């Protein structure tokens, strides 16, 4: 399974000329990053399909978790980059035990949600394409 993921990652990270677009370390960590990106994209998909009352509850939990890490500045979800925002929302939905309804997917813990905004755009596109092929979900950020 892991080998298949790395094969898929390698295929996506090659540019049209066949030259590696990213460094070796970036390639080695791409699998973990793709899993985190998948969490963000599925989080966005699930959140947008929830009832408004459940969305509000998820936002409330996400804002609470965000404020735990930043006591000096009172940030809210509205202040965040969309990629980071959906990490916090996905983590909140996992905490609230909201079912995503996607076979073979599990919510996972993202250690530093702010790092996802630094991930390469090609990795985001590759993960989005993978979700479309595997689950039939079209979602982009």
Secondary structure as the mmCIF struct_conf table of DSSP 4:
data_model
#
loop_
_struct_conf.conf_type_id
_struct_conf.id
_struct_conf.beg_label_comp_id
_struct_conf.beg_label_asym_id
_struct_conf.beg_label_seq_id
_struct_conf.end_label_comp_id
_struct_conf.end_label_asym_id
_struct_conf.end_label_seq_id
HELX_RH_AL_P HELX_RH_AL_P1 UNK A 2 UNK A 13
STRN STRN1 UNK A 14 UNK A 14
TURN_TY1_P TURN_TY1_P1 UNK A 16 UNK A 17
BEND BEND1 UNK A 18 UNK A 18
STRN STRN2 UNK A 20 UNK A 20
BEND BEND2 UNK A 21 UNK A 22
HELX_RH_AL_P HELX_RH_AL_P2 UNK A 24 UNK A 48
TURN_TY1_P TURN_TY1_P2 UNK A 49 UNK A 49
BEND BEND3 UNK A 50 UNK A 50
HELX_RH_AL_P HELX_RH_AL_P3 UNK A 52 UNK A 69
BEND BEND4 UNK A 71 UNK A 73
HELX_RH_3T_P HELX_RH_3T_P1 UNK A 77 UNK A 79
BEND BEND5 UNK A 80 UNK A 80
HELX_RH_AL_P HELX_RH_AL_P4 UNK A 82 UNK A 95
TURN_TY1_P TURN_TY1_P3 UNK A 96 UNK A 97
TURN_TY1_P TURN_TY1_P4 UNK A 103 UNK A 104
BEND BEND6 UNK A 111 UNK A 111
HELX_RH_3T_P HELX_RH_3T_P2 UNK A 113 UNK A 118
BEND BEND7 UNK A 119 UNK A 119
HELX_RH_AL_P HELX_RH_AL_P5 UNK A 121 UNK A 135
#
